[in-house]
């Protein structure tokens, strides 16, 4: 093991783009040594682009939903930095269709990545944090896990599961001074929402009291708040422009 890092260390899963990248950038600004998890190796162009923000660039490659990979990523960080202060479980996928048309394989694939992944990463991060007697985990859920969403039975089920996982992990983690919270984003400008037609985006925005989609940086703000508030645990912070009012 190398000498313990003087800076707090954060791991953000699914950090290549979108919300995950915004969270990683915000934590980097806040003084964390940030490790980005990506599912596949970065291209040279991606490395060059990310190096503009992260110097030095720390990356671990692996599928969060595969136990050996999850265990190895946490072990690599512990070996490299001697500590892990914050885990942000952000990695996720979607395979949307109406429930009656949904294939079992598509249901299981989404639950595997979006719920089993956070479970495994939390399991192995907690082992490190319990020995440290301090640490912090933030899970990215969704308002789909609170209110449901047409065409997203798999996604909503997984994100609802994250809320239960968060509350249980918070109870267990508190015994060693570890906090666990969740953020439930609403409609956020990402590649997923940008793929919608302009008309569809306008229809969604009209249902939101603030009449707009959120930005990834606004989710990152919530994660940063949870990372620094020492008396919050087991909570779900909804960032949705008022959609769930």
Backbone torsions as a table, in degrees:
resi	resn	phi	psi	omega
1	UNK	NA	134.4	176.5
2	UNK	-73.5	170.6	177.3
3	UNK	-59.9	140.6	-176.7
4	UNK	-61.0	135.1	178.7
5	UNK	-61.5	137.4	176.4
6	UNK	-74.5	-28.7	178.5
7	UNK	-86.8	149.3	172.5
8	UNK	-63.4	147.6	-175.4
9	UNK	-113.2	130.8	179.3
10	UNK	-122.6	140.2	173.1
11	UNK	-114.4	125.8	178.0
12	UNK	-116.5	119.2	179.7
13	UNK	-85.9	151.9	-178.2
14	UNK	60.3	46.5	-169.7
15	UNK	-100.6	12.1	-177.7
16	UNK	-66.2	-41.6	-175.0
17	UNK	-146.5	179.9	168.4
18	UNK	59.5	-137.9	-176.2
19	UNK	-61.5	-43.0	-179.0
20	UNK	-60.3	-43.6	179.3
21	UNK	-65.9	-39.8	178.6
22	UNK	-63.2	-40.5	177.9
23	UNK	-63.9	-46.3	-179.5
24	UNK	-59.9	-43.3	-179.7
25	UNK	-63.9	-41.3	179.9
26	UNK	-65.2	-43.7	-179.9
27	UNK	-65.3	-36.7	176.1
28	UNK	-60.1	-44.3	177.7
29	UNK	-62.3	-33.9	-178.5
30	UNK	-80.0	1.2	173.7
31	UNK	102.3	8.1	176.2
32	UNK	-82.1	147.4	160.1
33	UNK	-80.5	114.4	-171.3
34	UNK	-105.2	130.4	174.0
35	UNK	-107.4	124.8	-179.2
36	UNK	-94.8	125.8	171.7
37	UNK	-92.8	132.9	173.7
38	UNK	-131.4	153.0	-175.2
39	UNK	-77.1	-32.8	179.0
40	UNK	-131.4	158.0	-178.6
41	UNK	-57.2	146.7	178.0
42	UNK	-73.1	146.7	171.2
43	UNK	-77.3	166.0	177.6
44	UNK	-60.3	-39.2	179.4
45	UNK	-65.3	-40.3	178.4
46	UNK	-65.2	-41.3	177.8
47	UNK	-61.1	-43.9	-179.4
48	UNK	-62.7	-40.8	-179.5
49	UNK	-68.0	-44.6	-178.2
50	UNK	-68.5	-31.2	179.8
51	UNK	-65.6	-19.3	175.5
52	UNK	-64.9	-29.5	-179.4
53	UNK	-100.8	-41.3	-173.3
54	UNK	-110.4	110.8	178.3
55	UNK	-131.9	112.3	-3.3
56	UNK	-76.4	162.8	-179.8
57	UNK	-91.9	122.8	178.4
58	UNK	-114.1	123.3	-175.7
59	UNK	-134.3	138.9	167.8
60	UNK	-122.5	133.1	-177.8
61	UNK	-102.7	130.5	177.4
62	UNK	169.3	157.6	177.4
63	UNK	-87.7	114.8	-176.2
64	UNK	-61.5	-22.7	-175.9
65	UNK	-89.9	1.6	175.6
66	UNK	-104.7	120.7	-169.7
67	UNK	-57.5	-44.6	-178.6
68	UNK	-61.2	-39.2	179.9
69	UNK	-68.3	-43.1	179.5
70	UNK	-60.7	-47.0	-179.8
71	UNK	-62.1	-41.6	-177.9
72	UNK	-67.9	-39.7	180.0
73	UNK	-62.3	-43.5	178.5
74	UNK	-65.7	-41.5	179.7
75	UNK	-63.1	-39.5	179.6
76	UNK	-62.4	-43.1	179.8
77	UNK	-65.9	-42.3	178.9
78	UNK	-62.9	-40.2	179.7
79	UNK	-67.5	-40.0	-175.6
80	UNK	-76.1	-41.0	-171.0
81	UNK	-116.8	-14.1	178.2
82	UNK	77.3	6.5	-177.5
83	UNK	-165.7	160.1	170.9
84	UNK	-145.2	112.8	-173.9
85	UNK	-98.1	-29.1	-175.0
86	UNK	-145.9	129.5	172.1
87	UNK	-116.4	128.0	174.0
88	UNK	-114.2	111.0	178.9
89	UNK	-87.2	96.7	-176.2
90	UNK	-114.6	-24.8	-173.7
91	UNK	-56.9	136.6	179.5
92	UNK	-167.7	162.7	177.1
93	UNK	-134.0	168.4	172.8
94	UNK	-140.0	145.6	174.3
95	UNK	-140.7	84.1	-169.0
96	UNK	-84.5	138.3	167.9
97	UNK	-173.3	164.6	179.6
98	UNK	-61.3	147.3	-174.4
99	UNK	-54.1	-42.8	-177.2
100	UNK	-68.9	-16.1	178.7
101	UNK	-104.0	-6.3	-173.1
102	UNK	-73.7	129.7	176.5
103	UNK	-77.6	146.1	178.0
104	UNK	-56.0	-39.9	-179.5
105	UNK	-60.9	-37.3	179.7
106	UNK	-73.8	-34.7	175.3
107	UNK	-64.1	-48.7	-176.3
108	UNK	-67.6	-35.1	-179.5
109	UNK	-64.0	-42.9	-178.8
110	UNK	-69.6	-42.9	177.9
111	UNK	-64.6	-37.6	-179.7
112	UNK	-60.2	-49.7	-179.0
113	UNK	-74.9	-46.5	-168.8
114	UNK	-83.0	-18.8	-180.0
115	UNK	-122.7	-48.7	177.0
116	UNK	-62.3	-37.3	178.4
117	UNK	-57.8	-56.2	176.9
118	UNK	-58.8	-36.1	176.8
119	UNK	-60.0	-48.8	-177.4
120	UNK	-66.3	-43.7	179.8
121	UNK	-64.7	-39.7	177.8
122	UNK	-65.3	-42.8	-179.8
123	UNK	-54.9	-50.5	-175.2
124	UNK	-80.3	-29.6	174.5
125	UNK	-67.0	-39.9	179.9
126	UNK	-60.9	-36.5	179.5
127	UNK	-59.5	-40.1	177.9
128	UNK	-71.3	-47.3	-175.9
129	UNK	-66.1	-34.6	177.8
130	UNK	-63.5	-38.5	176.9
131	UNK	-67.6	-34.5	178.1
132	UNK	-74.1	-22.3	-172.0
133	UNK	60.8	32.4	172.5
134	UNK	-168.3	153.1	178.9
135	UNK	160.8	172.7	-171.8
136	UNK	-152.7	133.6	177.8
137	UNK	-127.5	133.4	175.0
138	UNK	-124.2	121.7	179.1
139	UNK	-100.9	137.1	176.7
140	UNK	-93.6	107.6	177.0
141	UNK	-95.5	-140.4	179.8
142	UNK	-171.1	154.2	174.0
143	UNK	-65.8	-18.3	174.9
144	UNK	-61.7	-29.9	179.1
145	UNK	-79.4	-9.6	179.5
146	UNK	-102.8	-43.4	-173.6
147	UNK	-115.4	-3.9	-174.7
148	UNK	75.3	166.9	178.3
149	UNK	-158.5	130.7	-178.8
150	UNK	-58.1	131.1	178.8
151	UNK	84.7	5.7	-176.9
152	UNK	-132.6	44.2	179.3
153	UNK	-58.2	-41.3	-179.9
154	UNK	-68.3	-47.3	-178.4
155	UNK	-65.1	-45.7	-179.4
156	UNK	-64.1	-40.9	179.4
157	UNK	-62.6	-43.1	179.6
158	UNK	-66.0	-42.7	-178.1
159	UNK	-71.1	-31.7	172.4
160	UNK	-66.6	-39.2	177.2
161	UNK	-61.0	-35.5	178.3
162	UNK	-61.6	-36.2	179.2
163	UNK	-64.2	-44.1	176.5
164	UNK	-64.1	-40.7	177.5
165	UNK	-61.6	-42.5	-179.4
166	UNK	-60.2	-48.1	-176.3
167	UNK	-67.7	-38.1	177.5
168	UNK	-68.5	-45.7	179.0
169	UNK	-62.9	-33.7	178.2
170	UNK	-64.8	-41.5	178.5
171	UNK	-65.1	-44.2	-178.8
172	UNK	-71.9	-41.0	-178.0
173	UNK	-67.4	-30.7	-177.5
174	UNK	-60.5	-24.1	179.7
175	UNK	-63.6	-22.2	179.0
176	UNK	-121.7	22.1	175.8
177	UNK	77.4	22.1	-178.4
178	UNK	-103.0	132.3	179.4
179	UNK	-103.5	143.1	179.0
180	UNK	-137.0	122.0	179.5
181	UNK	-134.6	173.5	178.6
182	UNK	-135.5	153.0	171.6
183	UNK	-117.1	133.3	178.8
184	UNK	-114.8	94.1	179.4
185	UNK	-72.0	153.0	170.4
186	UNK	-95.6	-134.0	179.3
187	UNK	-80.5	113.5	-176.0
188	UNK	-120.0	142.5	177.4
189	UNK	-67.3	103.9	176.2
190	UNK	-138.8	178.6	177.5
191	UNK	-59.3	-32.9	-179.3
192	UNK	-64.9	-47.1	-178.8
193	UNK	-76.0	-30.8	179.1
194	UNK	-67.3	-20.2	178.2
195	UNK	-74.5	-14.8	177.5
196	UNK	-71.3	154.0	174.0
197	UNK	-66.1	157.0	179.0
198	UNK	-59.7	-39.0	179.0
199	UNK	-62.7	-42.0	179.8
200	UNK	-65.2	-40.5	177.9
201	UNK	-62.5	-40.5	179.2
202	UNK	-65.7	-36.6	178.3
203	UNK	-64.5	-43.5	178.3
204	UNK	-65.0	-45.6	-177.4
205	UNK	-61.6	-33.0	-179.0
206	UNK	-66.3	-21.7	179.7
207	UNK	-85.8	-10.6	-176.5
208	UNK	-93.6	125.7	179.8
209	UNK	-51.7	-38.8	178.3
210	UNK	-81.2	-2.4	171.4
211	UNK	61.5	31.7	176.0
212	UNK	-158.7	161.3	171.2
213	UNK	-78.5	155.9	174.6
214	UNK	-83.3	170.9	178.5
215	UNK	-110.7	148.8	177.9
216	UNK	-52.3	-35.7	-179.6
217	UNK	-63.5	-27.7	179.2
218	UNK	-73.6	-29.8	172.1
219	UNK	-71.6	-39.9	177.8
220	UNK	-60.7	-37.0	177.4
221	UNK	-59.9	-41.8	-179.8
222	UNK	-66.5	-41.4	177.8
223	UNK	-62.2	-43.4	179.5
224	UNK	-62.4	-39.0	177.5
225	UNK	-61.5	-47.6	-179.6
226	UNK	-65.4	-31.8	179.3
227	UNK	-67.5	-26.9	-173.9
228	UNK	-105.8	-15.1	-178.7
229	UNK	-85.3	108.9	-171.0
230	UNK	-78.5	-3.7	-177.0
231	UNK	-120.4	21.9	177.1
232	UNK	-116.3	125.5	173.5
233	UNK	-154.8	150.0	179.9
234	UNK	73.1	17.9	-175.0
235	UNK	-105.4	155.4	174.9
236	UNK	-118.7	112.7	-178.8
237	UNK	-95.9	117.7	-178.1
238	UNK	-92.3	123.7	179.1
239	UNK	-120.2	90.6	-170.3
240	UNK	-143.0	16.5	179.0
241	UNK	65.4	16.6	178.5
242	UNK	94.1	7.5	-174.2
243	UNK	-60.7	-32.9	-177.8
244	UNK	-96.0	13.3	176.5
245	UNK	-60.7	NA	NA
